[in-house]
Amino acid sequence: MALLCAVKPVVVIPSSIFAGVSPYQVIIAGILGGCTGIVVYMYGMDFIIHNIQRLWKKRKKKNTQAETKKKAIFTPRNRMIVRMMLKYGLKGIVIITPLLTLPLGVFIAERINDKFIHNRKKVLFYLCSSMTIWTFILTGISILIKLF
């Protein structure tokens, strides 16, 4: 169950409660699995992205053609991303991360960290705190629904 909480806690936690798992076990597995998943995704994605960028730079060096610097293109999608970042910021992304999938939320939070914040410990603390709070909320809601 903890491994599944590292991917999609919003589905695993209620399913575990309805399957008859003890709420204490669900809370412990949810918090440990979620926070472990966050750490693995954060550092694993950083490793993968760093190596891809390094390979991309090597590949570009092989192409010795003179390239002109391209002007930034502001597409509707880029505008929407910037608008969301300015409106919600890191805390907004952190709040909805357990409701999305953890890999997607951690990836978005890490990109915001790289561009704007530059404090990985702060992002990691926020993500684990959010996971802990959402574990308690989802467990409580699931227990209430199961009672009725």
N, C-alpha and C positions, 0 to 999 in steps of 0.2 A: 504494500500500500504506500509506503514511503517513496518508493521509486516512481509510482504513478503521480504522487503529489508533486514531484519535481517537474512534472509536465503540465498537468491540468488539475489543479486543486479544486476548482469550482465544481467539478464533476465527481471526483474521487471522494471527497469528504462527505457529501450527502449520501452517495452510494454506500459508503462504509457504514454510516449510521443506520440506513434502511436494511442493510444486510445483517445487522445485529452486533456489530463490533462495539465494544465499550467506548463511551465518549472520551475517556481518559487516553485510551490507546489511539483514538483518532486524532486527538489534539497533539499528542507527542509525535506521532508519525507525520502529521501534517506540518508541524513546525520544523522538525528535523529534516524531513524529505524536501520541503520547500526551500529552506535556507541552504541546504546542501546543494540542491539544484541551482539556486541562484549563484552560489560561489563557483560551481563547475561551469555554468554557462558564461559567467562574466570573464573568468580567466581563460576558459577554453576558446571562447569567441575572440578574445584579444590575441591569443596565440595564433589562431587561424587567420584572422584579418591581417596581423603583422606579417605573416609569411606570404600571404597572397600579395600584399603591397610590395614586399621585397622582390617577389618573382616578377611582378608587373613592371617594376623599375628596371630590372635586368632585361626584360623583354623590350622595353622602350629604348634602352641603350643600344641594343642590337640594331634597331632601325635608325640609321644615321641620317635620315632625311630631315631637313630643316622644317620644323613645324612652327606655325605661328600660334601665339597664345589665343585660345578661344575665349570670347566674351561670355559671361554667365548668362544663361537663358532662364528667364523666370516664367516657368510654365504654371498653369493653374495648380498642379500638384505641389510644386515647390512653394508657391504662395500659401497653400493650405497648411503645409508642414510648418512654415515659419509662423503663420498665424496661431496654430495650435501651441507651438513652443512659447510664444509670447504670452498667450492667454493662460495656459495651464502650467507650463514649465515642468521641471523634474518632479515636483510633488504630485502633480496631476497624473503623470505617467505612472508613478510609483503606486498611487492609490488604485488604479485600474489594472495593474500588472497581474495580480492573482486571478482576476476575473477573465483576463485574456489567457493566453498560454504563457508560461514563465519564460520560455526562450525568446519569444517575440518581445515581451515587456523588458526583459533584461537587455536585449539588443538595442532597443530604442533608448533606454536609460543610459546605456554605455555610450551611445553616439552623442547624446545630449551632454554627457560628462566630458567627452573628448572635445566637443566644440565650445562649450560654455563654462563648465564648472571646474574641471580639472582636479577633482577630489574624489578618488575612487572609494575611500573608506566611508565617506559621507553617503555616497550612493548605495554602497553595500549595506550600511546601517539602515537607511530608509527602506530599502527593498525587504530586508529581513524583518523589520518592524511591521511593515505593511502585511507581510505574509503571516506573521504571528496574529495580528489583529483580525485579519480575514479568516484565519483558521478558527478562532473563537466565534466569530460572527456566523460563519457557515455551519459550524457544529451546533450552535444554539438554535439557529433557524431550522435545521434539519430535525433536531430533537422536538421542537415545538410542532412541526408539521407531522412528525411520526405520532405524537400524542393525540392529535386530532384526527 
